[in-house]
Amino acid sequence: MLFLVLALAMAGRQPWQNTQQPFAIVSANPAGPFPETAHSAYDFVNSIGVNTHLNYFDRLYGNFPLVERELRSIGIHHLRDGIHLQNADYNNAVYGRWIQLGKLGIRFDAVLDPRSNLGQLTPALLENVDQLSGHTIESFEGPNELDISGVPDWPSVDRSYQKMISAAVRPLPNAAQIHLISPSLAFASHGSAPGSYGDSIDEGNLHSYPAGQMPSTVFPEQTDLAKVMFGDGTIVMTETGYHNALNDHTDQPGVSEQAAAKYIPRLFLEDFARNIPRTYLYEFMDEAPDPALSNNQLHWGLVRADGSEKPAFTAVKRLIAELADSAEVAQPMQLAWSLSPAGESIHHLLLQKSGGEFYLILWQEVPSYNSKSQSDIVNPDAVGVLTLGCRARSITLYEPSVQEGPIKSVPGATSVTLAIPDHPLVVAITME
């Protein structure tokens, strides 16, 4: 987990579905509403993941009833955590937690690393891990940031270990359902050292932190670097996020909790709109108290060290609740729409639920925090008129970073005036 870091990216067998068009900002269309094909709301909600440390028994994660309650509350169903094996008591304690969370529909990206003392990776070992976890593993990921580990000849270790993972996973009875994610790197400049992973991975791996800036800051540089190294293969972002340790000036800048509540939902939207099918925020909980806000490692969470929820937790929870669906849309439809006026700072994502309703999410992609002065930026709303190609039965507006439930509902309309903030504005559209 480091500043603007990139891991290796390459496509392999059976990648996650990724049928999105390239991301584009809204632009005014003088000819009137134009059709856009929606993406599945179900897929977007399932793109949201978060890092955990369920084996940190001496940290906040040790309070498992709290962990379970908060994960149930927020509605995130994809976790990234490491594989560690010790004695039977330890294994049952750790993976009993995975099994319990699996009953909530949660699945895991399981990181395998030579520093975890797992020994020789064999099909029997990984099948045992899968059984210990109650078959909650949906992907195995290679070593975490070996390029800054001090491990001698780390590129060779990275390559050989990933090949070992692949060879151990392929014979598993459920291998077709398990994705292989490449190892992560701490710095993009190290990307050429290990070379290609060939067919030992299915998806690439990007660690990309905005460093206290707006989420889009990392694009297109980071994804372009990945393309240079590995072509157009699917990339999973297994670490990204914002910390709130405003008095820690040793690493990337922090942001206020209020700014994080704006940035983090936008981060998930920006990534999904740019063809990243899964983003794991770092991390779910602040691990231990640090009232001085002087240690950034203890302030990345959505939940504070005292167990209370940060504003970003609430914003993500509401966004998930508003867009949650029971099934993927088999054939997303088109919605004809335009926004006038529309500037380059207004970004959008068009989704559709299986019942046919459209959800147009708009936000201003502008800075919401000044890291130099450590102050929140108050951005005025961008006012524009949303015009549809045909009459809607209803148009309902939500601002998950502000309140639960709708802020406005307009029946039977072809247009509506919007005040677009620097956090997501969800426009639910039910057509006649």
VENGI-V270052 format. One line per field, one symbol per residue. phi: phi as a letter, one per 30 degrees, with the letter a starting at -180 (. if undefined). psi: psi as a letter, one per 40 degrees, with the letter a starting at -180 (. if undefined). burial: b if it has 16 or more other ideal C-beta (glycine too) atoms within 10 Angstrom, else e. A space follows every 10 residues. Layout:
phi = ???
psi = ???
burial = ???
//
This chain:
phi = .bdhcbcdba cbdhdeebcd dedbddbdbd djebdbddcd deddedddba dbbdcddcce ddddededdd ddddidcbcc accbbbcddd dddddddddd ddddidbccc dcbdddhdid dbeddddddd dedihcdcac cdechddcdi dehedddedd ddddddddde ddecedccdc cddccdbddc ddddidchcd bcbdbbcbcd hicdededcc eddddddedb icddccccba lbccddcccd bdddbddddd ddddddeddd dddcicdabc dcbdbddada ddhcbddcbc ddcdddiddd ededddeddd ddcdbdaddd beccbdabbb dbcddccabc bbcddjdcbc cbaddbdcac ddchbdcccd dccacdccda dcdabbcbbd dcadidcabb dhbcaadccc ccbdcccdbc dd
psi = gihgihiihi iaigiihgei iiiiiiihhd eaiihhhiih dddddeehii iigeegdead edgddddddd ddddehehih iihhhbiddd ddddeddddd ddeeehiihh hhhdeefeah hidddddddd ddeffeheih iaihfdeeee hifddddddd dddddddddd eidfddehih hiiiidhdee dedeaiebee idiihhhhhe feiidedeie ddddddddde afihhhhehi aiiegeehfe aiiiiidddd dddddddddd dddffhehhh ihadihdiig defehdeefe iehieeeihi dddddddddd ddeiieiihd giiihhiihh ihieehiihh ihideehihh hiihgihehh ddefiihhhi ihhihhhidi hidihhhigd ediiiieihh igieiihihh afihhhhhhh i.
burial = bbebbbbbbb bbeeebeeeb eebeebeeee eebeebebbb bbbbbbbbbb bbbbbeeeeb beeeeebbeb beebbbbbbb bbbbbeeeee beebbebbeb bbeeebbbbb bbbbeeeeee beeebbbebb ebbebbbbbb bbbbbbbebe eeebbebbbe bbbbbbebbe ebeebeebbb bbbbbbbbeb bebbeebeeb bbbbbbbbbb bbbbbbbbbe ebbebbeebb eebbbbbbbb bbbbbbebee ebbbbbbbbb bbbbbbbbbb bbbbbbbbbb bbbbbbbeeb eeeeebebbb bbbbbeeeeb bbbbbbbbbb ebbebeeebe ebeebebbbe ebeebbbbbb bbbeeebbbb bbbbbbbbbe beeeeeeeee ebebebbbbe ebeebbbbbb beeeeeeeee eeeebbebeb bbbbbbbbbe ee
//
